[in-house]
Amino acid sequence: MPERPMTVSDSIVIDADPTTLYDRISDVTQMGSWSPENRGAKIAQPRAAAYVGMVFEGHNKRGAFRWSTRCTVTAADPGARFAFRVHVIGVGKPLLHGRIANWEYRFEPEAGGTRVTETWNDDRTNWPDRVAGVFDRIVTRGKTFADFQQKNIHLTLRNLKRVIETDATTS
């Protein structure tokens, strides 16, 4: 079992109802509107709403580096939970299959809106800690993925709050 941190999460209260937040986050084509790395996604077989088994290709950017991932939705409970696993990655086109990560969003009604909790789970459990540590520090410019994702989650949630609450006041 790896000794490195394998899970990080953060949460924020947003002045919106759980269903509205679920609808926005589960529309993975919009993720680039609040994520510091994601630039949106393309859904393989679009439907009106996200569904378990839905496959999408995410497009990402960190500095000058760009990559794509193939993801599959693992939970689609409107107003409660949305989750997906990342299982293929590549530069330009996802080609390298493997256990990469799982992402989850939970929505809980709370005074003043909804508490949104975003969680990242490192699914590279078969990577030796030393190999993961070297790889992580190269691709994140000196951090572990857990530390890097903690910052990204915090930024994503703050951006999401700004976008949702600004949209509500301009509607």
GIQUIRA-V737411 format. One record per run of one state. SS is the DSSP state (2 for helix, 1 for strand, 0 for the rest). FROM is the first residue (numbers start at 1). LEN is the number of residues. If there is no record, write none. Layout:
SS&FROM&LEN ; SS&FROM&LEN
This chain:
0&1&6 ; 1&7&8 ; 0&15&3 ; 2&18&9 ; 0&27&1 ; 2&28&6 ; 0&34&4 ; 1&38&6 ; 0&44&11 ; 1&55&8 ; 0&63&2 ; 1&65&13 ; 0&78&3 ; 1&81&10 ; 0&91&5 ; 1&96&15 ; 0&111&2 ; 1&113&10 ; 0&123&6 ; 2&129&11 ; 0&140&5 ; 2&145&26 ; 0&171&1
